[in-house]
Each structure stands twice: as C-alpha cells, then as structure tokens.
Amino acid sequence: MYKDVAQNIEQFTIKFPKTLVPIPIDYDYSNGFIERYFVQKSNDINGHVYEVNKNVYAEHFENPFWKTETLYWRITGPIDTTYKSTGEVDDIGVKNSNRAALNIASIKLKNIGLYLPNLLQFYK
C-alpha cells in the first residue's frame, strides 16, 4: 500500500495558492473600489490567508478543503466619515467602510485582518 501511495504522491498533496497582490487600474479608481478574493484551508482556522485572483478563487470555491471570501475594498472617497449639516452621515469613509468589510470577512476567515492591516491600502 505504501508503494502505491508513494508512486502517486501528487494525488495526495495539497497545492497551496500563490498570494497575489492586486494592482488597481484607473477603472477601479473611477468605481471607487476593487473586488478582492481570499482563500484559507478549512481545517486550520489560524492558518494563512491567501489573496488570489478570480480564477483561483473559483477553483477553490466549491472545494470543501478551502474556505473562500470576496471583499469589496474601497480605494477612493473621504478617509473618515463625513456628516451633512443636519448631523446625518454623508459618507461612512474609506477607513470605516474597509473596517466593516474586514469585520464581515473575519467571520469566515478569522485572520484576514492580519493580512490586511492597512485600511487605506491602494487609497487615492
């Protein structure tokens, strides 16, 4: 049995994705956000979170060995929350928007905040 496994070791190894840092383009800045894709091994809640492209995300999406998450990351707008003269919130701000997105994503991927400590990453 060992010889059978040893000969076909590729079938029993997990290929870890390569982390990809996105590069926003002018179109992304005109939209105000980028869509970011993440995967993490499902049996390791404290494991590494990998940022991947949309195709790699799709490959892992229905794989039970991986957890996946999509994040909308704001890259333009006011840095902090702005208010109207009436005291109502005018814009939640980039920092708070990205913090909220991280809080939601961290329900599924516990350590995503360690991967994304800079709430103003890619901000212009």
Phi and psi restraints in degrees (value plus and minus 20) as a CYANA .aco file:
   2 TYR   PHI     -77.1   -37.1
   2 TYR   PSI     -62.2   -22.2
   3 LYS   PHI     -82.3   -42.3
   3 LYS   PSI     -57.1   -17.1
   4 ASP   PHI     -84.1   -44.1
   4 ASP   PSI     -63.8   -23.8
   5 VAL   PHI     -87.9   -47.9
   5 VAL   PSI     -65.6   -25.6
   6 ALA   PHI     -81.5   -41.5
   6 ALA   PSI     -54.8   -14.8
   7 GLN   PHI     -94.1   -54.1
   7 GLN   PSI     -46.3    -6.3
   8 ASN   PHI    -137.7   -97.7
   8 ASN   PSI      19.0    59.0
   9 ILE   PHI     -79.1   -39.1
   9 ILE   PSI     -48.3    -8.3
  10 GLU   PHI     -80.9   -40.9
  10 GLU   PSI     -49.7    -9.7
  11 GLN   PHI     -91.0   -51.0
  11 GLN   PSI     -39.5     0.5
  12 PHE   PHI    -131.6   -91.6
  12 PHE   PSI     -10.7    29.3
  13 THR   PHI    -127.5   -87.5
  13 THR   PSI     125.8   165.8
  14 ILE   PHI    -113.6   -73.6
  14 ILE   PSI     109.3   149.3
  15 LYS   PHI    -109.6   -69.6
  15 LYS   PSI     100.4   140.4
  16 PHE   PHI    -106.0   -66.0
  16 PHE   PSI     116.9   156.9
  17 PRO   PHI     -90.6   -50.6
  17 PRO   PSI     135.4   175.4
  18 LYS   PHI    -107.5   -67.5
  18 LYS   PSI     116.0   156.0
  19 THR   PHI     -90.7   -50.7
  19 THR   PSI     115.4   155.4
  20 LEU   PHI    -142.9  -102.9
  20 LEU   PSI     104.3   144.3
  21 VAL   PHI    -114.5   -74.5
  21 VAL   PSI     100.3   140.3
  22 PRO   PHI     -87.6   -47.6
  22 PRO   PSI     135.2   175.2
  23 ILE   PHI    -141.8  -101.8
  23 ILE   PSI      85.0   125.0
  24 PRO   PHI     -82.8   -42.8
  24 PRO   PSI     124.1   164.1
  25 ILE   PHI    -131.4   -91.4
  25 ILE   PSI     155.1   195.1
  26 ASP   PHI     -75.0   -35.0
  26 ASP   PSI     -58.8   -18.8
  27 TYR   PHI     -78.3   -38.3
  27 TYR   PSI     -62.5   -22.5
  28 ASP   PHI     -83.3   -43.3
  28 ASP   PSI     -62.0   -22.0
  29 TYR   PHI     -87.6   -47.6
  29 TYR   PSI     -52.2   -12.2
  30 SER   PHI     -91.9   -51.9
  30 SER   PSI     -50.6   -10.6
  31 ASN   PHI     -94.8   -54.8
  31 ASN   PSI     -50.6   -10.6
  32 GLY   PHI      74.8   114.8
  32 GLY   PSI     -23.0    17.0
  33 PHE   PHI    -175.2  -135.2
  33 PHE   PSI     145.6   185.6
  34 ILE   PHI    -146.6  -106.6
  34 ILE   PSI     132.0   172.0
  35 GLU   PHI    -114.8   -74.8
  35 GLU   PSI     107.8   147.8
  36 ARG   PHI    -139.2   -99.2
  36 ARG   PSI     125.4   165.4
  37 TYR   PHI    -141.8  -101.8
  37 TYR   PSI     115.8   155.8
  38 PHE   PHI    -154.9  -114.9
  38 PHE   PSI     127.7   167.7
  39 VAL   PHI    -155.8  -115.8
  39 VAL   PSI     133.7   173.7
  40 GLN   PHI    -171.3  -131.3
  40 GLN   PSI     122.2   162.2
  41 LYS   PHI     -77.4   -37.4
  41 LYS   PSI     113.9   153.9
  42 SER   PHI     -93.9   -53.9
  42 SER   PSI     -42.0    -2.0
  43 ASN   PHI    -115.6   -75.6
  43 ASN   PSI      -7.4    32.6
  44 ASP   PHI    -157.9  -117.9
  44 ASP   PSI      64.3   104.3
  45 ILE   PHI     -84.1   -44.1
  45 ILE   PSI     -41.7    -1.7
  46 ASN   PHI    -120.9   -80.9
  46 ASN   PSI      -8.5    31.5
  47 GLY   PHI     -95.8   -55.8
  47 GLY   PSI     154.7   194.7
  48 HIS   PHI     -85.1   -45.1
  48 HIS   PSI     119.6   159.6
  49 VAL   PHI    -120.5   -80.5
  49 VAL   PSI     107.5   147.5
  50 TYR   PHI    -126.2   -86.2
  50 TYR   PSI     110.4   150.4
  51 GLU   PHI    -112.0   -72.0
  51 GLU   PSI     109.5   149.5
  52 VAL   PHI    -152.5  -112.5
  52 VAL   PSI     152.3   192.3
  53 ASN   PHI    -105.1   -65.1
  53 ASN   PSI     154.8   194.8
  54 LYS   PHI     -81.9   -41.9
  54 LYS   PSI     -57.1   -17.1
  55 ASN   PHI     -87.5   -47.5
  55 ASN   PSI     -64.4   -24.4
  56 VAL   PHI     -85.9   -45.9
  56 VAL   PSI     -59.9   -19.9
  57 TYR   PHI     -76.8   -36.8
  57 TYR   PSI     -67.2   -27.2
  58 ALA   PHI     -82.2   -42.2
  58 ALA   PSI     -56.3   -16.3
  59 GLU   PHI     -84.5   -44.5
  59 GLU   PSI     -52.3   -12.3
  60 HIS   PHI    -114.7   -74.7
  60 HIS   PSI     -32.1     7.9
  61 PHE   PHI     -76.3   -36.3
  61 PHE   PSI     -66.2   -26.2
  62 GLU   PHI    -121.1   -81.1
  62 GLU   PSI     -10.7    29.3
  63 ASN   PHI    -103.0   -63.0
  63 ASN   PSI     100.7   140.7
  64 PRO   PHI     -88.0   -48.0
  64 PRO   PSI     -31.5     8.5
  65 PHE   PHI    -105.4   -65.4
  65 PHE   PSI     -24.6    15.4
  66 TRP   PHI    -151.7  -111.7
  66 TRP   PSI     123.9   163.9
  67 LYS   PHI    -120.8   -80.8
  67 LYS   PSI     124.1   164.1
  68 THR   PHI    -148.0  -108.0
  68 THR   PSI     133.1   173.1
  69 GLU   PHI    -174.1  -134.1
  69 GLU   PSI     121.6   161.6
  70 THR   PHI    -130.5   -90.5
  70 THR   PSI     123.1   163.1
  71 LEU   PHI    -153.8  -113.8
  71 LEU   PSI     110.3   150.3
  72 TYR   PHI    -113.4   -73.4
  72 TYR   PSI      95.0   135.0
  73 TRP   PHI    -128.4   -88.4
  73 TRP   PSI      96.6   136.6
  74 ARG   PHI     -93.5   -53.5
  74 ARG   PSI     118.9   158.9
  75 ILE   PHI    -148.5  -108.5
  75 ILE   PSI     -24.3    15.7
  76 THR   PHI    -158.7  -118.7
  76 THR   PSI     144.4   184.4
  77 GLY   PHI      96.4   136.4
  77 GLY   PSI    -197.6  -157.6
  78 PRO   PHI     -88.5   -48.5
  78 PRO   PSI     123.8   163.8
  79 ILE   PHI     -84.7   -44.7
  79 ILE   PSI     -67.5   -27.5
  80 ASP   PHI    -131.2   -91.2
  80 ASP   PSI     149.3   189.3
  81 THR   PHI     -81.2   -41.2
  81 THR   PSI     115.4   155.4
  82 THR   PHI    -133.6   -93.6
  82 THR   PSI     132.0   172.0
  83 TYR   PHI    -143.4  -103.4
  83 TYR   PSI     128.5   168.5
  84 LYS   PHI     -96.7   -56.7
  84 LYS   PSI     148.1   188.1
  85 SER   PHI     -83.5   -43.5
  85 SER   PSI     -40.7    -0.7
  86 THR   PHI    -101.5   -61.5
  86 THR   PSI     -26.4    13.6
  87 GLY   PHI      74.3   114.3
  87 GLY   PSI     -27.0    13.0
  88 GLU   PHI     -94.9   -54.9
  88 GLU   PSI     134.0   174.0
  89 VAL   PHI     -90.3   -50.3
  89 VAL   PSI     107.4   147.4
  90 ASP   PHI    -111.2   -71.2
  90 ASP   PSI     -64.4   -24.4
  91 ASP   PHI    -170.6  -130.6
  91 ASP   PSI     111.8   151.8
  92 ILE   PHI     -88.5   -48.5
  92 ILE   PSI     -39.4     0.6
  93 GLY   PHI      68.8   108.8
  93 GLY   PSI     133.7   173.7
  94 VAL   PHI     -84.0   -44.0
  94 VAL   PSI     -66.9   -26.9
  95 LYS   PHI     -78.2   -38.2
  95 LYS   PSI     -71.0   -31.0
  96 ASN   PHI     -87.5   -47.5
  96 ASN   PSI     -56.1   -16.1
  97 SER   PHI     -84.3   -44.3
  97 SER   PSI     -66.4   -26.4
  98 ASN   PHI     -89.3   -49.3
  98 ASN   PSI     -54.7   -14.7
  99 ARG   PHI     -82.7   -42.7
  99 ARG   PSI     -62.9   -22.9
 100 ALA   PHI     -84.2   -44.2
 100 ALA   PSI     -61.5   -21.5
 101 ALA   PHI     -82.6   -42.6
 101 ALA   PSI     -60.9   -20.9
 102 LEU   PHI     -85.1   -45.1
 102 LEU   PSI     -60.4   -20.4
 103 ASN   PHI     -81.1   -41.1
 103 ASN   PSI     -61.0   -21.0
 104 ILE   PHI     -88.2   -48.2
 104 ILE   PSI     -65.1   -25.1
 105 ALA   PHI     -85.9   -45.9
 105 ALA   PSI     -51.2   -11.2
 106 SER   PHI     -91.7   -51.7
 106 SER   PSI     -32.6     7.4
 107 ILE   PHI     -83.0   -43.0
 107 ILE   PSI     -60.0   -20.0
 108 LYS   PHI    -112.8   -72.8
 108 LYS   PSI     -62.6   -22.6
 109 LEU   PHI    -135.5   -95.5
 109 LEU   PSI      72.2   112.2
 110 LYS   PHI     -71.4   -31.4
 110 LYS   PSI     -63.3   -23.3
 111 ASN   PHI    -116.1   -76.1
 111 ASN   PSI      -2.6    37.4
 112 ILE   PHI     -83.3   -43.3
 112 ILE   PSI     -49.7    -9.7
 113 GLY   PHI     -84.4   -44.4
 113 GLY   PSI     -48.0    -8.0
 114 LEU   PHI     -91.0   -51.0
 114 LEU   PSI     -51.8   -11.8
 115 TYR   PHI     -96.7   -56.7
 115 TYR   PSI     -51.0   -11.0
 116 LEU   PHI    -141.0  -101.0
 116 LEU   PSI      47.8    87.8
 117 PRO   PHI     -96.1   -56.1
 117 PRO   PSI     -41.7    -1.7
 118 ASN   PHI    -115.7   -75.7
 118 ASN   PSI      83.6   123.6
 119 LEU   PHI     -88.5   -48.5
 119 LEU   PSI     -31.8     8.2
 120 LEU   PHI    -128.5   -88.5
 120 LEU   PSI      -0.1    39.9
 121 GLN   PHI     -79.7   -39.7
 121 GLN   PSI     110.7   150.7
 122 PHE   PHI      53.4    93.4
 122 PHE   PSI     -14.8    25.2
 123 TYR   PHI     -84.2   -44.2
 123 TYR   PSI     117.3   157.3
